Amino acid sequence: MRPIDPRPLAERLQSIPPFHVMEVVRIAEELESQGVDVIHLEVGEPDFPTSSSVIDRACSALQSGKTRYTDARGIQPLRDALSAWYRSQGLDVPARRIQITVGASAGLLLACAATTNPGDAVLMADPAYPCNPRFVEAVGGKVHWIKTDIASQFQPTCDALEIEATVADRTLMLAHPANPTGQAVPSAELERMIQWCLTTNRHLIVDEIYQSLSFNDALDSSLAISDQHFVVGSFSKYFNMTGWRLGWLVIPEYALEPTQRLAQHLFICAPSFAQEAALSCFEPQALHEAEMHRRELKSRRDLLIPRLEAMGFQVAAEPDGAFYVFVDASGITSDSQQFCAELIRETGVAITPGLDFSESLPPTWIRIAYTQPADRLLEALDRMARFIHD
Ligand SMILES: Cc1ncc(COP(=O)(O)O)c(C=O)c1O
């Protein structure tokens, strides 16, 4: 039996924009079903496998019955291992303050839930990772977009925050480095913004999912500046474990106990076998592999950027890390969505229109994920050059 009237769903469902990249994905699937060789540069996940040492540990964890709920904060050895990992970076982050989460996604949701009341606003850079507004809205908050530009590395500046922030803005959310740009917050600005949050009594959430995937000098965690904010981490990207759904949240002392209580209510715990397996991430084999992959990503970045520039794309600035380059294609097209759809159809190269990341940038931006080996990247670049110049 059907209800008489359609039952209204929550208003937050109406504000979820579609992912423009889904059109590219749809065409890619259609082409692949016809046997066309598609080069995927649209997906935000590394192409490297999870370390075999992690997989072996997961298998033995499952076989030895590690299939039940764990402590809601995460298993103690993993929290200790993360604390030791921070210590190896010169940071004192006690295991007590580390909450194991179901990926960075759950860490972001938990941090938003811990800091945001209905009606509160969260300051966030435009462009941003497209799921961030959903975490804020899920807990009844609103996003206050801060427009950014090439000059500020697409990161907010303290000057902009001082001008734009209102009393409704209770929290600042940063990503360091960010998706879609791969750009970190310059260290002087990071320090100023952390100070600004402290002096204006605002919460701060820093997403550091790409911190270990930095290419220039080792990128300091924001925890080197202060321990009074939330920091989100994940096994997804640096340890190539996207499907394992494992991350962590460093919780500031002032929010510790109630945030942990909320985590228990929302998630019970992160997958137990994945937590056991992740212990191997901090052993020599997996660390060596992760480091080799980081270097490989750097060399892919260095291979890609000059060639994209020669083709007429404007690269915002050299990405500090992650595996994305955000380019302005205004010298080539006035509509990057149409450009991406035609490019995939004509050449089999899949890239992401910038519209998925920004409310305010002109519709000429594109994100390219260098998540393919160098020979495939070169092949993609050749196909793109032919498409643009023919
Ligand atoms: C900036 C950023 N934060 C968080 C996430 C979510 O990561 P996880 O797989 O750990 O949930 C992503 C995934 O692409 C991301 O790019």
The ligand as a Gaussian input file, in Angstrom:
#p B3LYP/6-31G(d) Opt

LIG

0 1
 C       39.952000      16.236000       1.279000
 C       39.315000      14.917000       1.539000
 N       38.857000      14.653000       2.776000
 C       38.258000      13.480000       3.065000
 C       38.086000      12.505000       2.090000
 C       37.401000      11.197000       2.474000
 O       38.366000      10.208000       2.710000
 P       38.102000       8.796000       3.396000
 O       38.228000       7.772000       2.313000
 O       39.198000       8.631000       4.413000
 O       36.762000       8.823000       4.026000
 C       38.552000      12.726000       0.795000
 C       38.368000      11.718000      -0.261000
 O       38.606000      11.936000      -1.427000
 C       39.175000      13.976000       0.502000
 O       39.664000      14.260000      -0.713000

